[in-house]
Amino acid sequence: MKVWARGRTSGLLALLLLVVVLVGLSVPLVSERVRCRTFGVGCDRPSGTPVAPAAALPGRLPLTPLEVASQGAYVALGDSFSSGEGAYALPDDLSPENRCHRTSRSYVHAVSRTFEFAGGTRFFACSGARTEHFFESKAGEPPQVEHVDAGTSLITLSIGGNDLGFTKVLAGCILTFPWSGGCRDQEAALEARKPALRQALAGIVRKLQERAPRARIIVLGYPRLFGEREGEALDNLGVDDQRWLNAEGRELNDLIHEVVRAADQELVRLGAPGSVEFIDVHSAFTGHEVGTGAPYVNGLDVDLKAFKAEFHSYHPNAAGYTALAELVTRQVQAGPGRQLNQWR
């Protein structure tokens, strides 16, 4: 009887050891539900199911917004309002080889100087870029998303104005007879382009999150260009035209903000790391619009020989980019106004 008891005990121990080994190897000896309930493994959640933030684990402290942003590389993407178009200080700023017109006055440099990024800074914003150039080559350069990887901790960008064709809209306003109403005749065409822009912006954010899931993504809007002073026409633009252009700029900013807010709310719902943040710069140039005594933005400058506007027309000057830099650096420090799910 003792021999039998020892044999039974040894057998039970061996069986228990086998079960533990198989569970550790995720061999489905028992159902997933039983394994989850009994051993705490095999509890996979369906895709998109919210997860509890890791804050509950003892001894873990949240990273500050700045720590999250600076733990890897800073990558600056987008269009001319991020490349620095309109403000030139060095010969390279206007070099023919600088086909993206990345200048020494862009707000990107101020951000890079203000904070120490463990992975350095990469500057790839390109004048004239549209949403498609995040996925396609422009000016002989790779698609912008390819500059982002898992080591990226901060991304800044501005995009959308070229998709709506604001340069052409401005030209259409300026080249009409004064107060003809031809400027606002373009409204239907602008509205028709907005759904595609909304979808493209959402696609860009998703791709950036996929390539850099722990990064803070900061998207800038666009500044108001005109002060709407009563009775003051500028560059063949009546006050009504200036107000209409400002209102269209506000609507573009609202569209961008809605896309950004939805993406960040999804991160919150999932308890995921990273963030998607919006900087509303619509009023950043208040008191310094086109035509003021100390403008932050260039007015119209026409190349009479080619009969075309110079690139710097209606783009920020050095003071304008300084104002944008202050808003960006403030946002990097402040964060999205919620807990970021990254921990020490």
JOHUPE-V606351 format. One line per field, one symbol per residue. psi: psi as a letter, one per 40 degrees, with the letter a starting at -180 (. if undefined). A space follows every 10 residues. Layout:
# JOHUPE-V606351
psi->???
This chain:
# JOHUPE-V606351
psi->dddddddddd dddddddddd ddddefhgdi idddddddee iffhiihehi ihiedehieh iiiiddddde ebihhhaaad eddehehhdi dddehdegee fhieeidddd ddddihhdea hhheihheii ddeeeiihfe iiiddeehae ehehhiihid dddefddddd ddddeiihfe eddeeedddd ddeddddddd dddddddddd dgeeihhhhi aiihdiefhh ehihfehidd dddddddddd dddddddddd ddddddddde fiiiihihhh ededehefah eidgieiiah hhhddefiii dehfiiaddd dddddddddd ddddaefihh gii.
